[in-house]
Amino acid sequence: MIDYVADIELLPVSDGARTFWSWRSRFRTPPGRERERAALVAAGVYEAGFGAVRERLRAVHPFSRGGSPESAPAPH
């Protein structure tokens, strides 16, 4: 990718303790490789990034998604 620039915007959601996450990027590709590079960004950047943040949040807030303190792992 050439000239990759990303913007992330986090906004509170008024219904519950949630956050709306908007992640946009712009980049150029070598001619003829637009689809390949767009797929690479979708899977290798966006999906991987969302997954990493999701796992990090679960580690910090283990019962924020429907669990309970009783089901949370014991601290070590």
CORPE-V635823 format. One record per residue. N is the residue number from 1. SS is DSSP state (h for helix, s for strand, l for the rest). NEAR is the number of other C-alpha atoms within 8 Angstrom. Layout:
n-><N	N>
ss-><SS	SS>
near-><NEAR	NEAR>
This chain:
n-><1	2	3	4	5	6	7	8	9	10	11	12	13	14	15	16	17	18	19	20	21	22	23	24	25	26	27	28	29	30	31	32	33	34	35	36	37	38	39	40	41	42	43	44	45	46	47	48	49	50	51	52	53	54	55	56	57	58	59	60	61	62	63	64	65	66	67	68	69	70	71	72	73	74	75	76>
ss-><l	s	s	s	s	s	s	s	s	s	s	s	s	l	l	l	l	s	s	s	s	s	s	s	s	s	s	s	l	l	l	l	l	h	h	h	h	h	h	h	h	h	h	h	h	h	h	h	h	h	h	h	h	h	h	h	h	h	h	h	l	l	l	l	l	l	l	l	h	h	h	l	l	l	l	l>
near-><8	6	7	9	7	8	8	8	7	8	7	8	9	6	5	5	7	8	8	8	8	8	9	7	8	8	9	8	10	7	5	6	8	9	7	7	10	8	9	9	9	9	9	10	9	10	9	9	9	8	8	8	8	8	8	8	9	10	7	6	7	11	11	7	5	5	9	7	6	4	7	9	5	4	3	2>
